[in-house]
Amino acid sequence: MPLRQCEWVVYAKRPFAGPEQVLAYLSRYTHRVAISNSRLVAFDDRGVTFRWKDYREHGHTRYKTMSLATEEFMRRFLLHVLPSGFHRIRPLRLARQRQPQARYRHRSRSSASAAANASR
């Protein structure tokens, strides 16, 4: 059975700031393109050159350029195009999960160092 024909059950809590704030927040993520025009560097007979960010690197080496044949560029671009009726929404939950864990690690290190200093 296609996903469009399945019955979906959605669990959602009441928003703190109201539905207008939720709509304003989500609208920033549902209407983006896969690559913005500002990242396109060149297009010629050899292909397409564009800027990209390597998240494994830090500093000025993080920003790189890549050249691809036009067919390969279009193939990769079209991987991000959803069928009609679907909307892409950024997975917010995954981005938010890291923050509390980082705070917890910071507190546990602070507590451990305070306990070590107190025992001296």
Biopython code that builds the backbone (N, CA, C, O; Angstrom):
import numpy as np
from Bio.PDB.StructureBuilder import StructureBuilder

atoms = [
    (1, "MET", "N", (0.850, -1.174, 0.000)),
    (1, "MET", "CA", (0.000, 0.000, 0.000)),
    (1, "MET", "C", (0.901, 1.246, 0.000)),
    (1, "MET", "O", (1.812, 1.337, 0.823)),
    (2, "PRO", "N", (0.666, 2.200, -0.902)),
    (2, "PRO", "CA", (1.474, 3.423, -0.934)),
    (2, "PRO", "C", (1.309, 4.227, 0.359)),
    (2, "PRO", "O", (0.253, 4.199, 0.990)),
    (3, "LEU", "N", (2.368, 4.939, 0.740)),
    (3, "LEU", "CA", (2.345, 5.714, 1.979)),
    (3, "LEU", "C", (1.234, 6.747, 2.008)),
    (3, "LEU", "O", (0.693, 7.051, 3.071)),
    (4, "ARG", "N", (0.893, 7.287, 0.852)),
    (4, "ARG", "CA", (-0.167, 8.302, 0.809)),
    (4, "ARG", "C", (-1.525, 7.734, 1.207)),
    (4, "ARG", "O", (-2.392, 8.473, 1.674)),
    (5, "GLN", "N", (-1.714, 6.430, 1.027)),
    (5, "GLN", "CA", (-3.007, 5.827, 1.317)),
    (5, "GLN", "C", (-3.077, 5.216, 2.711)),
    (5, "GLN", "O", (-4.148, 4.783, 3.138)),
    (6, "CYS", "N", (-1.957, 5.173, 3.427)),
    (6, "CYS", "CA", (-1.945, 4.644, 4.793)),
    (6, "CYS", "C", (-2.560, 5.658, 5.748)),
    (6, "CYS", "O", (-2.492, 6.867, 5.528)),
    (7, "GLU", "N", (-3.164, 5.136, 6.818)),
    (7, "GLU", "CA", (-3.681, 6.027, 7.851)),
    (7, "GLU", "C", (-2.534, 6.359, 8.801)),
    (7, "GLU", "O", (-1.871, 5.459, 9.316)),
    (8, "TRP", "N", (-2.302, 7.637, 9.030)),
    (8, "TRP", "CA", (-1.200, 8.105, 9.868)),
    (8, "TRP", "C", (-1.748, 8.585, 11.202)),
    (8, "TRP", "O", (-2.813, 9.198, 11.262)),
    (9, "VAL", "N", (-1.016, 8.303, 12.263)),
    (9, "VAL", "CA", (-1.362, 8.787, 13.595)),
    (9, "VAL", "C", (-0.226, 9.707, 14.032)),
    (9, "VAL", "O", (0.933, 9.295, 14.092)),
    (10, "VAL", "N", (-0.567, 10.941, 14.332)),
    (10, "VAL", "CA", (0.451, 11.933, 14.694)),
    (10, "VAL", "C", (0.263, 12.322, 16.152)),
    (10, "VAL", "O", (-0.842, 12.660, 16.576)),
    (11, "TYR", "N", (1.362, 12.273, 16.927)),
    (11, "TYR", "CA", (1.336, 12.720, 18.313)),
    (11, "TYR", "C", (2.016, 14.080, 18.376)),
    (11, "TYR", "O", (3.183, 14.210, 18.007)),
    (12, "ALA", "N", (1.302, 15.079, 18.837)),
    (12, "ALA", "CA", (1.879, 16.421, 18.923)),
    (12, "ALA", "C", (1.395, 17.086, 20.201)),
    (12, "ALA", "O", (0.205, 17.063, 20.516)),
    (13, "LYS", "N", (2.339, 17.683, 20.938)),
    (13, "LYS", "CA", (1.983, 18.406, 22.161)),
    (13, "LYS", "C", (1.534, 19.816, 21.806)),
    (13, "LYS", "O", (1.857, 20.324, 20.733)),
    (14, "ARG", "N", (0.799, 20.436, 22.694)),
    (14, "ARG", "CA", (0.347, 21.815, 22.512)),
    (14, "ARG", "C", (1.580, 22.723, 22.499)),
    (14, "ARG", "O", (2.420, 22.618, 23.393)),
    (15, "PRO", "N", (1.711, 23.619, 21.500)),
    (15, "PRO", "CA", (2.890, 24.504, 21.437)),
    (15, "PRO", "C", (2.869, 25.540, 22.558)),
    (15, "PRO", "O", (1.810, 26.056, 22.917)),
    (16, "PHE", "N", (4.050, 25.839, 23.110)),
    (16, "PHE", "CA", (4.166, 26.807, 24.200)),
    (16, "PHE", "C", (3.796, 28.219, 23.748)),
    (16, "PHE", "O", (3.051, 28.918, 24.436)),
    (17, "ALA", "N", (4.311, 28.635, 22.602)),
    (17, "ALA", "CA", (4.136, 30.022, 22.163)),
    (17, "ALA", "C", (2.915, 30.202, 21.263)),
    (17, "ALA", "O", (2.647, 31.318, 20.816)),
    (18, "GLY", "N", (2.187, 29.155, 20.994)),
    (18, "GLY", "CA", (1.006, 29.268, 20.152)),
    (18, "GLY", "C", (1.256, 28.775, 18.743)),
    (18, "GLY", "O", (2.405, 28.655, 18.320)),
    (19, "PRO", "N", (0.195, 28.491, 18.015)),
    (19, "PRO", "CA", (0.329, 27.925, 16.669)),
    (19, "PRO", "C", (0.999, 28.864, 15.673)),
    (19, "PRO", "O", (1.630, 28.397, 14.725)),
    (20, "GLU", "N", (0.876, 30.182, 15.867)),
    (20, "GLU", "CA", (1.504, 31.120, 14.928)),
    (20, "GLU", "C", (3.025, 30.997, 14.967)),
    (20, "GLU", "O", (3.684, 31.058, 13.929)),
    (21, "GLN", "N", (3.579, 30.823, 16.161)),
    (21, "GLN", "CA", (5.027, 30.677, 16.295)),
    (21, "GLN", "C", (5.512, 29.372, 15.670)),
    (21, "GLN", "O", (6.568, 29.338, 15.038)),
    (22, "VAL", "N", (4.743, 28.304, 15.845)),
    (22, "VAL", "CA", (5.120, 27.013, 15.259)),
    (22, "VAL", "C", (5.107, 27.110, 13.738)),
    (22, "VAL", "O", (6.029, 26.632, 13.078)),
    (23, "LEU", "N", (4.079, 27.719, 13.186)),
    (23, "LEU", "CA", (3.985, 27.879, 11.738)),
    (23, "LEU", "C", (5.141, 28.729, 11.203)),
    (23, "LEU", "O", (5.726, 28.400, 10.172)),
    (24, "ALA", "N", (5.467, 29.813, 11.895)),
    (24, "ALA", "CA", (6.585, 30.666, 11.466)),
    (24, "ALA", "C", (7.895, 29.894, 11.499)),
    (24, "ALA", "O", (8.723, 30.044, 10.601)),
    (25, "TYR", "N", (8.095, 29.067, 12.527)),
    (25, "TYR", "CA", (9.332, 28.292, 12.661)),
    (25, "TYR", "C", (9.439, 27.236, 11.559)),
    (25, "TYR", "O", (10.472, 27.132, 10.898)),
    (26, "LEU", "N", (8.378, 26.458, 11.363)),
    (26, "LEU", "CA", (8.428, 25.379, 10.374)),
    (26, "LEU", "C", (8.500, 25.898, 8.947)),
    (26, "LEU", "O", (9.076, 25.238, 8.082)),
    (27, "SER", "N", (7.925, 27.070, 8.685)),
    (27, "SER", "CA", (7.932, 27.590, 7.315)),
    (27, "SER", "C", (9.340, 27.911, 6.834)),
    (27, "SER", "O", (9.581, 27.962, 5.628)),
    (28, "ARG", "N", (10.271, 28.127, 7.755)),
    (28, "ARG", "CA", (11.652, 28.389, 7.339)),
    (28, "ARG", "C", (12.313, 27.134, 6.775)),
    (28, "ARG", "O", (13.316, 27.242, 6.069)),
    (29, "TYR", "N", (11.779, 25.942, 7.067)),
    (29, "TYR", "CA", (12.411, 24.697, 6.663)),
    (29, "TYR", "C", (11.667, 23.938, 5.576)),
    (29, "TYR", "O", (12.240, 23.020, 4.989)),
    (30, "THR", "N", (10.428, 24.276, 5.284)),
    (30, "THR", "CA", (9.667, 23.476, 4.320)),
    (30, "THR", "C", (9.772, 23.982, 2.890)),
    (30, "THR", "O", (9.388, 23.260, 1.969)),
    (31, "HIS", "N", (10.273, 25.180, 2.666)),
    (31, "HIS", "CA", (10.282, 25.737, 1.318)),
    (31, "HIS", "C", (11.682, 26.086, 0.840)),
    (31, "HIS", "O", (11.877, 27.102, 0.172)),
    (32, "ARG", "N", (12.648, 25.258, 1.175)),
    (32, "ARG", "CA", (14.019, 25.492, 0.726)),
    (32, "ARG", "C", (14.343, 24.582, -0.451)),
    (32, "ARG", "O", (13.753, 23.515, -0.616)),
    (33, "VAL", "N", (15.288, 25.027, -1.260)),
    (33, "VAL", "CA", (15.762, 24.190, -2.360)),
    (33, "VAL", "C", (16.986, 23.416, -1.890)),
    (33, "VAL", "O", (17.569, 23.734, -0.854)),
    (34, "ALA", "N", (17.369, 22.404, -2.651)),
    (34, "ALA", "CA", (18.492, 21.558, -2.260)),
    (34, "ALA", "C", (19.813, 22.323, -2.254)),
    (34, "ALA", "O", (20.671, 22.057, -1.412)),
    (35, "ILE", "N", (19.989, 23.264, -3.174)),
    (35, "ILE", "CA", (21.212, 24.068, -3.223)),
    (35, "ILE", "C", (20.823, 25.478, -3.671)),
    (35, "ILE", "O", (20.095, 25.652, -4.648)),
    (36, "SER", "N", (21.312, 26.464, -2.953)),
    (36, "SER", "CA", (20.948, 27.840, -3.289)),
    (36, "SER", "C", (21.812, 28.357, -4.438)),
    (36, "SER", "O", (22.906, 27.847, -4.678)),
    (37, "ASN", "N", (21.318, 29.362, -5.137)),
    (37, "ASN", "CA", (22.050, 29.942, -6.266)),
    (37, "ASN", "C", (23.393, 30.516, -5.833)),
    (37, "ASN", "O", (24.339, 30.520, -6.621)),
    (38, "SER", "N", (23.495, 30.998, -4.603)),
    (38, "SER", "CA", (24.750, 31.604, -4.144)),
    (38, "SER", "C", (25.871, 30.579, -4.029)),
    (38, "SER", "O", (27.044, 30.954, -4.031)),
    (39, "ARG", "N", (25.538, 29.292, -3.929)),
    (39, "ARG", "CA", (26.575, 28.256, -3.841)),
    (39, "ARG", "C", (27.048, 27.771, -5.211)),
    (39, "ARG", "O", (28.065, 27.083, -5.301)),
    (40, "LEU", "N", (26.331, 28.117, -6.272)),
    (40, "LEU", "CA", (26.746, 27.736, -7.623)),
    (40, "LEU", "C", (27.858, 28.667, -8.085)),
    (40, "LEU", "O", (27.687, 29.886, -8.107)),
    (41, "VAL", "N", (28.993, 28.092, -8.452)),
    (41, "VAL", "CA", (30.166, 28.882, -8.833)),
    (41, "VAL", "C", (30.266, 29.026, -10.339)),
    (41, "VAL", "O", (30.498, 30.127, -10.840)),
    (42, "ALA", "N", (30.095, 27.927, -11.072)),
    (42, "ALA", "CA", (30.269, 27.969, -12.529)),
    (42, "ALA", "C", (29.453, 26.863, -13.185)),
    (42, "ALA", "O", (29.158, 25.831, -12.582)),
    (43, "PHE", "N", (29.103, 27.115, -14.436)),
    (43, "PHE", "CA", (28.417, 26.129, -15.261)),
    (43, "PHE", "C", (28.942, 26.297, -16.677)),
    (43, "PHE", "O", (28.835, 27.376, -17.260)),
    (44, "ASP", "N", (29.512, 25.229, -17.230)),
    (44, "ASP", "CA", (30.042, 25.303, -18.589)),
    (44, "ASP", "C", (29.908, 23.927, -19.244)),
    (44, "ASP", "O", (29.175, 23.068, -18.756)),
    (45, "ASP", "N", (30.627, 23.728, -20.358)),
    (45, "ASP", "CA", (30.546, 22.463, -21.090)),
    (45, "ASP", "C", (31.039, 21.280, -20.262)),
    (45, "ASP", "O", (30.601, 20.147, -20.465)),
    (46, "ARG", "N", (31.951, 21.546, -19.331)),
    (46, "ARG", "CA", (32.505, 20.458, -18.512)),
    (46, "ARG", "C", (31.576, 20.035, -17.386)),
    (46, "ARG", "O", (31.662, 18.898, -16.920)),
    (47, "GLY", "N", (30.679, 20.930, -16.929)),
    (47, "GLY", "CA", (29.762, 20.555, -15.850)),
    (47, "GLY", "C", (29.437, 21.720, -14.947)),
    (47, "GLY", "O", (29.469, 22.878, -15.364)),
    (48, "VAL", "N", (29.123, 21.402, -13.703)),
    (48, "VAL", "CA", (28.696, 22.380, -12.713)),
    (48, "VAL", "C", (29.711, 22.392, -11.568)),
    (48, "VAL", "O", (30.120, 21.338, -11.080)),
    (49, "THR", "N", (30.109, 23.586, -11.149)),
    (49, "THR", "CA", (30.998, 23.749, -9.998)),
    (49, "THR", "C", (30.215, 24.482, -8.918)),
    (49, "THR", "O", (29.549, 25.483, -9.184)),
    (50, "PHE", "N", (30.307, 23.964, -7.685)),
    (50, "PHE", "CA", (29.555, 24.564, -6.583)),
    (50, "PHE", "C", (30.359, 24.467, -5.293)),
    (50, "PHE", "O", (31.272, 23.650, -5.170)),
    (51, "ARG", "N", (30.001, 25.322, -4.329)),
    (51, "ARG", "CA", (30.635, 25.306, -3.011)),
    (51, "ARG", "C", (29.851, 24.375, -2.096)),
    (51, "ARG", "O", (28.628, 24.264, -2.190)),
    (52, "TRP", "N", (30.595, 23.701, -1.198)),
    (52, "TRP", "CA", (29.965, 22.840, -0.216)),
    (52, "TRP", "C", (30.756, 22.890, 1.075)),
    (52, "TRP", "O", (31.905, 23.332, 1.090)),
    (53, "LYS", "N", (30.137, 22.434, 2.173)),
    (53, "LYS", "CA", (30.760, 22.488, 3.485)),
    (53, "LYS", "C", (31.074, 21.070, 3.956)),
    (53, "LYS", "O", (30.185, 20.221, 4.022)),
    (54, "ASP", "N", (32.341, 20.820, 4.281)),
    (54, "ASP", "CA", (32.772, 19.525, 4.802)),
    (54, "ASP", "C", (32.728, 19.604, 6.327)),
    (54, "ASP", "O", (33.597, 20.227, 6.938)),
    (55, "TYR", "N", (31.738, 18.988, 6.937)),
    (55, "TYR", "CA", (31.546, 19.087, 8.380)),
    (55, "TYR", "C", (32.606, 18.335, 9.176)),
    (55, "TYR", "O", (32.691, 18.505, 10.392)),
    (56, "ARG", "N", (33.416, 17.511, 8.519)),
    (56, "ARG", "CA", (34.495, 16.815, 9.220)),
    (56, "ARG", "C", (35.704, 17.706, 9.436)),
    (56, "ARG", "O", (36.542, 17.422, 10.292)),
    (57, "GLU", "N", (35.803, 18.783, 8.664)),
    (57, "GLU", "CA", (36.928, 19.715, 8.750)),
    (57, "GLU", "C", (36.561, 20.908, 9.621)),
    (57, "GLU", "O", (35.385, 21.173, 9.868)),
    (58, "HIS", "N", (37.583, 21.627, 10.085)),
    (58, "HIS", "CA", (37.382, 22.841, 10.873)),
    (58, "HIS", "C", (38.219, 23.956, 10.277)),
    (58, "HIS", "O", (39.239, 23.693, 9.640)),
    (59, "GLY", "N", (37.801, 25.197, 10.477)),
    (59, "GLY", "CA", (38.551, 26.348, 9.973)),
    (59, "GLY", "C", (38.284, 26.611, 8.510)),
    (59, "GLY", "O", (37.229, 26.261, 7.980)),
    (60, "HIS", "N", (39.270, 27.244, 7.852)),
    (60, "HIS", "CA", (39.076, 27.647, 6.456)),
    (60, "HIS", "C", (39.062, 26.468, 5.491)),
    (60, "HIS", "O", (38.620, 26.625, 4.353)),
    (61, "THR", "N", (39.532, 25.288, 5.906)),
    (61, "THR", "CA", (39.508, 24.111, 5.023)),
    (61, "THR", "C", (38.126, 23.459, 4.975)),
    (61, "THR", "O", (37.913, 22.515, 4.214)),
    (62, "ARG", "N", (37.198, 23.948, 5.771)),
    (62, "ARG", "CA", (35.855, 23.376, 5.818)),
    (62, "ARG", "C", (35.073, 23.650, 4.536)),
    (62, "ARG", "O", (34.264, 22.821, 4.119)),
    (63, "TYR", "N", (35.302, 24.795, 3.911)),
    (63, "TYR", "CA", (34.554, 25.192, 2.712)),
    (63, "TYR", "C", (35.338, 24.778, 1.472)),
    (63, "TYR", "O", (36.499, 25.153, 1.305)),
    (64, "LYS", "N", (34.701, 24.010, 0.614)),
    (64, "LYS", "CA", (35.376, 23.442, -0.553)),
    (64, "LYS", "C", (34.523, 23.649, -1.795)),
    (64, "LYS", "O", (33.345, 23.994, -1.705)),
    (65, "THR", "N", (35.136, 23.432, -2.956)),
    (65, "THR", "CA", (34.377, 23.451, -4.207)),
    (65, "THR", "C", (34.446, 22.076, -4.843)),
    (65, "THR", "O", (35.410, 21.333, -4.658)),
    (66, "MET", "N", (33.408, 21.754, -5.592)),
    (66, "MET", "CA", (33.343, 20.465, -6.273)),
    (66, "MET", "C", (32.811, 20.702, -7.679)),
    (66, "MET", "O", (31.905, 21.509, -7.882)),
    (67, "SER", "N", (33.375, 20.002, -8.633)),
    (67, "SER", "CA", (32.898, 20.054, -10.017)),
    (67, "SER", "C", (32.360, 18.686, -10.390)),
    (67, "SER", "O", (33.006, 17.664, -10.157)),
    (68, "LEU", "N", (31.178, 18.679, -10.966)),
    (68, "LEU", "CA", (30.547, 17.441, -11.408)),
    (68, "LEU", "C", (30.058, 17.599, -12.829)),
    (68, "LEU", "O", (29.758, 18.706, -13.277)),
    (69, "ALA", "N", (29.980, 16.487, -13.533)),
    (69, "ALA", "CA", (29.357, 16.493, -14.855)),
    (69, "ALA", "C", (27.899, 16.914, -14.670)),
    (69, "ALA", "O", (27.299, 16.635, -13.631)),
    (70, "THR", "N", (27.339, 17.572, -15.657)),
    (70, "THR", "CA", (25.977, 18.089, -15.541)),
    (70, "THR", "C", (24.985, 16.982, -15.202)),
    (70, "THR", "O", (24.097, 17.189, -14.374)),
    (71, "GLU", "N", (25.117, 15.823, -15.817)),
    (71, "GLU", "CA", (24.193, 14.718, -15.556)),
    (71, "GLU", "C", (24.280, 14.268, -14.107)),
    (71, "GLU", "O", (23.250, 14.015, -13.482)),
    (72, "GLU", "N", (25.496, 14.161, -13.551)),
    (72, "GLU", "CA", (25.675, 13.736, -12.161)),
    (72, "GLU", "C", (25.152, 14.785, -11.197)),
    (72, "GLU", "O", (24.546, 14.446, -10.180)),
    (73, "PHE", "N", (25.382, 16.066, -11.508)),
    (73, "PHE", "CA", (24.860, 17.138, -10.667)),
    (73, "PHE", "C", (23.324, 17.068, -10.614)),
    (73, "PHE", "O", (22.733, 17.158, -9.538)),
    (74, "MET", "N", (22.693, 16.910, -11.768)),
    (74, "MET", "CA", (21.239, 16.830, -11.823)),
    (74, "MET", "C", (20.716, 15.583, -11.097)),
    (74, "MET", "O", (19.683, 15.635, -10.429)),
    (75, "ARG", "N", (21.430, 14.472, -11.232)),
    (75, "ARG", "CA", (21.017, 13.245, -10.535)),
    (75, "ARG", "C", (21.015, 13.480, -9.027)),
    (75, "ARG", "O", (20.051, 13.136, -8.343)),
    (76, "ARG", "N", (22.101, 14.068, -8.509)),
    (76, "ARG", "CA", (22.186, 14.338, -7.070)),
    (76, "ARG", "C", (21.156, 15.370, -6.628)),
    (76, "ARG", "O", (20.565, 15.238, -5.556)),
    (77, "PHE", "N", (20.942, 16.384, -7.436)),
    (77, "PHE", "CA", (19.954, 17.412, -7.098)),
    (77, "PHE", "C", (18.558, 16.812, -7.014)),
    (77, "PHE", "O", (17.802, 17.112, -6.090)),
    (78, "LEU", "N", (18.217, 15.964, -7.979)),
    (78, "LEU", "CA", (16.872, 15.390, -8.028)),
    (78, "LEU", "C", (16.609, 14.387, -6.911)),
    (78, "LEU", "O", (15.452, 14.053, -6.652)),
    (79, "LEU", "N", (17.652, 13.899, -6.244)),
    (79, "LEU", "CA", (17.453, 13.040, -5.076)),
    (79, "LEU", "C", (16.741, 13.797, -3.953)),
    (79, "LEU", "O", (16.103, 13.183, -3.097)),
    (80, "HIS", "N", (16.849, 15.129, -3.954)),
    (80, "HIS", "CA", (16.245, 15.963, -2.917)),
    (80, "HIS", "C", (14.846, 16.450, -3.272)),
    (80, "HIS", "O", (14.208, 17.124, -2.463)),
    (81, "VAL", "N", (14.364, 16.126, -4.453)),
    (81, "VAL", "CA", (13.032, 16.566, -4.876)),
    (81, "VAL", "C", (12.024, 15.516, -4.434)),
    (81, "VAL", "O", (12.145, 14.340, -4.777)),
    (82, "LEU", "N", (11.029, 15.954, -3.670)),
    (82, "LEU", "CA", (10.004, 15.038, -3.172)),
    (82, "LEU", "C", (8.838, 14.964, -4.150)),
    (82, "LEU", "O", (8.623, 15.893, -4.929)),
    (83, "PRO", "N", (8.085, 13.871, -4.117)),
    (83, "PRO", "CA", (6.901, 13.761, -4.973)),
    (83, "PRO", "C", (5.883, 14.843, -4.628)),
    (83, "PRO", "O", (5.903, 15.394, -3.527)),
    (84, "SER", "N", (5.018, 15.136, -5.549)),
    (84, "SER", "CA", (3.978, 16.141, -5.346)),
    (84, "SER", "C", (3.135, 15.779, -4.125)),
    (84, "SER", "O", (2.742, 14.626, -3.946)),
    (85, "GLY", "N", (2.865, 16.777, -3.294)),
    (85, "GLY", "CA", (2.053, 16.551, -2.098)),
    (85, "GLY", "C", (2.856, 16.323, -0.844)),
    (85, "GLY", "O", (2.298, 16.393, 0.252)),
    (86, "PHE", "N", (4.162, 16.049, -0.956)),
    (86, "PHE", "CA", (5.012, 15.844, 0.210)),
    (86, "PHE", "C", (5.771, 17.129, 0.521)),
    (86, "PHE", "O", (6.055, 17.917, -0.382)),
    (87, "HIS", "N", (6.098, 17.344, 1.784)),
    (87, "HIS", "CA", (6.874, 18.506, 2.206)),
    (87, "HIS", "C", (8.048, 18.038, 3.035)),
    (87, "HIS", "O", (7.907, 17.164, 3.891)),
    (88, "ARG", "N", (9.208, 18.620, 2.781)),
    (88, "ARG", "CA", (10.406, 18.284, 3.554)),
    (88, "ARG", "C", (10.440, 19.150, 4.810)),
    (88, "ARG", "O", (10.311, 20.372, 4.742)),
    (89, "ILE", "N", (10.613, 18.502, 5.942)),
    (89, "ILE", "CA", (10.738, 19.217, 7.206)),
    (89, "ILE", "C", (12.019, 18.746, 7.874)),
    (89, "ILE", "O", (12.297, 17.549, 7.938)),
    (90, "ARG", "N", (12.781, 19.681, 8.361)),
    (90, "ARG", "CA", (14.051, 19.375, 9.027)),
    (90, "ARG", "C", (13.788, 18.524, 10.264)),
    (90, "ARG", "O", (12.862, 18.808, 11.023)),
    (91, "PRO", "N", (14.606, 17.469, 10.479)),
    (91, "PRO", "CA", (14.395, 16.626, 11.668)),
    (91, "PRO", "C", (14.849, 17.350, 12.934)),
    (91, "PRO", "O", (15.992, 17.189, 13.362)),
    (92, "LEU", "N", (13.982, 18.127, 13.522)),
    (92, "LEU", "CA", (14.314, 18.979, 14.658)),
    (92, "LEU", "C", (14.660, 18.165, 15.894)),
    (92, "LEU", "O", (15.524, 18.567, 16.673)),
    (93, "ARG", "N", (14.012, 17.049, 16.083)),
    (93, "ARG", "CA", (14.207, 16.260, 17.293)),
    (93, "ARG", "C", (15.655, 15.811, 17.436)),
    (93, "ARG", "O", (16.201, 15.846, 18.538)),
    (94, "LEU", "N", (16.284, 15.391, 16.346)),
    (94, "LEU", "CA", (17.667, 14.929, 16.413)),
    (94, "LEU", "C", (18.619, 16.062, 16.787)),
    (94, "LEU", "O", (19.578, 15.849, 17.528)),
    (95, "ALA", "N", (18.362, 17.245, 16.285)),
    (95, "ALA", "CA", (19.221, 18.375, 16.602)),
    (95, "ALA", "C", (19.046, 18.796, 18.058)),
    (95, "ALA", "O", (20.006, 19.253, 18.678)),
    (96, "ARG", "N", (17.859, 18.654, 18.614)),
    (96, "ARG", "CA", (17.580, 19.091, 19.973)),
    (96, "ARG", "C", (18.052, 18.073, 21.008)),
    (96, "ARG", "O", (18.261, 18.450, 22.161)),
    (97, "GLN", "N", (18.228, 16.814, 20.653)),
    (97, "GLN", "CA", (18.603, 15.804, 21.628)),
    (97, "GLN", "C", (20.019, 16.001, 22.143)),
    (97, "GLN", "O", (20.310, 15.639, 23.283)),
    (98, "ARG", "N", (20.884, 16.550, 21.353)),
    (98, "ARG", "CA", (22.286, 16.685, 21.756)),
    (98, "ARG", "C", (22.455, 17.684, 22.893)),
    (98, "ARG", "O", (23.308, 17.493, 23.760)),
    (99, "GLN", "N", (21.673, 18.721, 22.899)),
    (99, "GLN", "CA", (21.847, 19.796, 23.860)),
    (99, "GLN", "C", (21.701, 19.329, 25.315)),
    (99, "GLN", "O", (22.601, 19.599, 26.109)),
    (100, "PRO", "N", (20.611, 18.640, 25.709)),
    (100, "PRO", "CA", (20.503, 18.223, 27.101)),
    (100, "PRO", "C", (21.610, 17.258, 27.514)),
    (100, "PRO", "O", (22.075, 17.311, 28.652)),
    (101, "GLN", "N", (22.039, 16.380, 26.613)),
    (101, "GLN", "CA", (23.106, 15.444, 26.940)),
    (101, "GLN", "C", (24.403, 16.177, 27.201)),
    (101, "GLN", "O", (25.146, 15.820, 28.115)),
    (102, "ALA", "N", (24.686, 17.209, 26.403)),
    (102, "ALA", "CA", (25.910, 17.984, 26.600)),
    (102, "ALA", "C", (25.860, 18.688, 27.952)),
    (102, "ALA", "O", (26.865, 18.731, 28.661)),
    (103, "ARG", "N", (24.704, 19.242, 28.319)),
    (103, "ARG", "CA", (24.573, 19.909, 29.613)),
    (103, "ARG", "C", (24.772, 18.911, 30.733)),
    (103, "ARG", "O", (25.397, 19.231, 31.745)),
    (104, "TYR", "N", (24.246, 17.692, 30.567)),
    (104, "TYR", "CA", (24.377, 16.667, 31.594)),
    (104, "TYR", "C", (25.838, 16.281, 31.765)),
    (104, "TYR", "O", (26.314, 16.151, 32.893)),
    (105, "ARG", "N", (26.562, 16.095, 30.655)),
    (105, "ARG", "CA", (27.992, 15.753, 30.745)),
    (105, "ARG", "C", (28.762, 16.857, 31.452)),
    (105, "ARG", "O", (29.644, 16.578, 32.264)),
    (106, "HIS", "N", (28.431, 18.123, 31.146)),
    (106, "HIS", "CA", (29.114, 19.239, 31.774)),
    (106, "HIS", "C", (28.867, 19.227, 33.277)),
    (106, "HIS", "O", (29.797, 19.432, 34.058)),
    (107, "ARG", "N", (27.628, 18.990, 33.689)),
    (107, "ARG", "CA", (27.296, 18.953, 35.116)),
    (107, "ARG", "C", (27.991, 17.795, 35.810)),
    (107, "ARG", "O", (28.500, 17.950, 36.920)),
    (108, "SER", "N", (28.018, 16.630, 35.164)),
    (108, "SER", "CA", (28.630, 15.471, 35.810)),
    (108, "SER", "C", (30.137, 15.671, 35.962)),
    (108, "SER", "O", (30.710, 15.238, 36.962)),
    (109, "ARG", "N", (30.793, 16.319, 34.993)),
    (109, "ARG", "CA", (32.215, 16.605, 35.133)),
    (109, "ARG", "C", (32.447, 17.609, 36.256)),
    (109, "ARG", "O", (33.386, 17.465, 37.040)),
    (110, "SER", "N", (31.588, 18.630, 36.333)),
    (110, "SER", "CA", (31.720, 19.631, 37.380)),
    (110, "SER", "C", (31.518, 18.996, 38.742)),
    (110, "SER", "O", (32.237, 19.316, 39.688)),
    (111, "SER", "N", (30.537, 18.092, 38.853)),
    (111, "SER", "CA", (30.268, 17.432, 40.119)),
    (111, "SER", "C", (31.422, 16.520, 40.509)),
    (111, "SER", "O", (31.792, 16.443, 41.681)),
    (112, "ALA", "N", (31.990, 15.828, 39.521)),
    (112, "ALA", "CA", (33.100, 14.920, 39.802)),
    (112, "ALA", "C", (34.326, 15.705, 40.249)),
    (112, "ALA", "O", (35.009, 15.290, 41.185)),
    (113, "SER", "N", (34.621, 16.831, 39.600)),
    (113, "SER", "CA", (35.791, 17.617, 39.998)),
    (113, "SER", "C", (35.566, 18.273, 41.356)),
    (113, "SER", "O", (36.509, 18.402, 42.136)),
    (114, "ALA", "N", (34.331, 18.690, 41.654)),
    (114, "ALA", "CA", (34.028, 19.279, 42.955)),
    (114, "ALA", "C", (34.167, 18.244, 44.053)),
    (114, "ALA", "O", (34.675, 18.547, 45.132)),
    (115, "ALA", "N", (33.721, 17.028, 43.790)),
    (115, "ALA", "CA", (33.843, 15.948, 44.774)),
    (115, "ALA", "C", (35.303, 15.583, 45.007)),
    (115, "ALA", "O", (35.695, 15.298, 46.139)),
    (116, "ALA", "N", (36.106, 15.588, 43.955)),
    (116, "ALA", "CA", (37.536, 15.267, 44.086)),
    (116, "ALA", "C", (38.245, 16.341, 44.905)),
    (116, "ALA", "O", (39.096, 16.024, 45.736)),
    (117, "ASN", "N", (37.904, 17.603, 44.680)),
    (117, "ASN", "CA", (38.515, 18.700, 45.431)),
    (117, "ASN", "C", (38.073, 18.682, 46.894)),
    (117, "ASN", "O", (38.854, 19.031, 47.779)),
    (118, "ALA", "N", (36.849, 18.286, 47.151)),
    (118, "ALA", "CA", (36.330, 18.256, 48.513)),
    (118, "ALA", "C", (36.984, 17.146, 49.332)),
    (118, "ALA", "O", (37.139, 17.273, 50.547)),
    (119, "SER", "N", (37.367, 16.051, 48.660)),
    (119, "SER", "CA", (37.967, 14.926, 49.392)),
    (119, "SER", "C", (39.422, 15.172, 49.728)),
    (119, "SER", "O", (40.010, 14.423, 50.508)),
    (120, "ARG", "N", (40.016, 16.206, 49.156)),
    (120, "ARG", "CA", (41.438, 16.481, 49.424)),
    (120, "ARG", "C", (41.640, 17.125, 50.735)),
    (120, "ARG", "O", (42.775, 17.421, 51.109)),
]
sb = StructureBuilder()
sb.init_structure("model")
sb.init_model(0)
sb.init_chain("A")
sb.init_seg("    ")
for serial, (resi, resn, name, xyz) in enumerate(atoms, 1):
    if name == "N":
        sb.init_residue(resn, " ", resi, " ")
    sb.init_atom(name, np.array(xyz, "f"), 0.0, 1.0, " ", f" {name:<3s}", serial, name[0])
structure = sb.get_structure()
